């Protein structure tokens, strides 16, 4: 009696490293475990240069992970350490493509001096519910040029 045809064994799924969730693209931040981290790898500001007439500054941050793709569900917030002439935006959760948008509104008192040359924004992307210092998070200092003339 003939035997069954021998089939090639399926290839094992590639390993994404310890702490990385299966699948990905985007990686759900709630499924990422240490040691991977989140990083804000790119940012875009609109307008690119702040002037006296700028009422709102829109800053977009792209959050990716060491697992190799965009991260969905990370909290992206401006840290309140630096004093700037803009109102703090609400916390923003990033989209499936890894982009998070924060909108800053100009406050009275801008510019802080006639020679102000930049607005510095210190931003943190982190996994909700974890320690700000010991959990999965990253920080980035971004400066946006100011031209008052």
PyMOL commands that set and color helices and strands:
alter all, ss='L'
color gray80, all
select helices_A, chain A and resi 29-31
alter helices_A, ss='H'
color red, helices_A
select strands_A, chain A and resi 27-28+38-46+49-50+56-65+71-72+75-78+86-87+92-93+99-106+118-126+137-146
alter strands_A, ss='S'
color yellow, strands_A
deselect
rebuild
show_as cartoon
